[in-house]
Amino acid sequence: MIAYLSNFIKNIYQLESKIAFYPSLLSVLGLAFAFTMYYFESIGISKYLLENAPVLVVNDTETARNLLTTFIAGLISIMVFSFSMVMILLNQASSNFSPRILPGLISNRRHQIILGIYNFTLLYCIFTLVSIEPEGNKYQLPGFSVLLAIFAMTVCLGAFIYFIHSISQEIQVNNIMDRIFYSAKARLQKLIDLENDDDVNVPQTSKWCPITSHRSGYFQDLNLKALKEIAQENNIQLEIIPTKGTYILPKQLLFKSNVKLDDKIIDEVNGAFRFSKSELIEDNYLLAFKQITEIAVKAMSPGINDPGTAINAIDYLTELFSLRLYKNDVNIVYSDKNEPMLKINTIDFQEVLFQVMAALRTYCSHDIIIVQKLFYMLNYLKDKDHIKLEIYHKAISLEIENLHEDATNSLKNKADLAIVSQLYSNT
């Protein structure tokens, strides 16, 4: 139960951090800071500073009101402009590259923090303005709070300039592919580091008890720590059937157990699965192959016709595939006694390579430059040594045959066909 609750809290935090965690947090901090300053004003901080450091206090009611009113109106304008620019750029990225890259752009924490700074300052200015009362003999204007609002607005202006620069850089295709690549590389390298040489000893699970899903959504991630605790506490072995990124339907097979489980344990195991309607590379490196491939295919469409972007995408795919060669097709999690406890299925290397090459062969085989680049990629992967499984070489050889066949059928120029034949003979 503790593992289930901890996983639930983690899921909520991860969901919020990828959508609007920082804007919400900074908005709450803005309210808290406004009430904190209201308390300090009530005990006379502005009066004390007016007597000892008058330069730190705005002591004119009309000036204070005009400043705060201007700040509020200006911040609303800045926020409207920022949101409008984000929507325009997201629409452009969706049209020119791929709709699947949008979750990664939206979840940029730097932009979330900037929007949170806007909310922080806006709420602080509003509550400070409301706290200003009509002048009286015993009333002290919250001048120090107004000065802090000036500093906060200055920070907002700096954040706005940075936001314009950052969002213009973020939408460039090279930076998009670079972010996708490094996120996937870090995730893939982490998975490779967690493997050991005993992973080839895969337990036979054909007679294990199947358990189906009671909800739907994209299978995004697993709480391995919670699953390991559940398996150790109940002395069971589990096999995770679907691969990450798969859309799970109700009553679809979700996992297997070597023994029959009661409803309580089944609910705890189900709680370790994280489902989502969106997909993020930080949870599933396979999305990088899909997104980079879609960018390459979109670049080769007649409306865009950008082979340079497609070549850059193939370079990124080459390095990701070369790293994938060192990973097993199945992940095994071991107990503290070095016994297999969890079997986690992943998409086979052959399937990943086929899915990528099928799209590229279909839409790019008419371009000799792209065909050359694909041959170079496959030859580079074929020549790699110390790979995890020998069947990977067979999958690469099969894709070389497929590429040669499609390129021969698509190209008509004799010079292009001669180049294809030469590349094929060198494999």
Secondary structure, DSSP 8 states (H G I E B T S, - for coil): -HHHHHHHHHHHHHHHHHHTHHHHHHHHHHHHHHHHHHHHHHTTHHHHHHHH-GGG----HHHHHHHHHHHHHHHHHHHHHHHHHHHHHHHHHHHHT-GGGHHHHHT-HHHHHHHHHHHHHHHHHHHHHHH-----TT----HHHHHHHHHHHHHHHHHHHHHHHHHHHHTSHHHHHHHHHHHHHHHHHHHHHH--GGGG-----TTSEEEE-SS-EEEEEE-HHHHHHHHHHHT--EEE-S-TT-EE-TT-EEEEESS---HHHHHHHHHTEEEESS--TTT-THHHHHHHHHHHHHHTSTTT--HHHHHHHHHHHHHHHHHHTTS-SEEEEE-TTS-EEEEEE---HHHHHHHHHHHHHHHHTT-HHHHHHHHHHHHHHHT--S-S-THHHHHHHHHHHHHHHHHHHH---HHHHHHHHHHHHT-
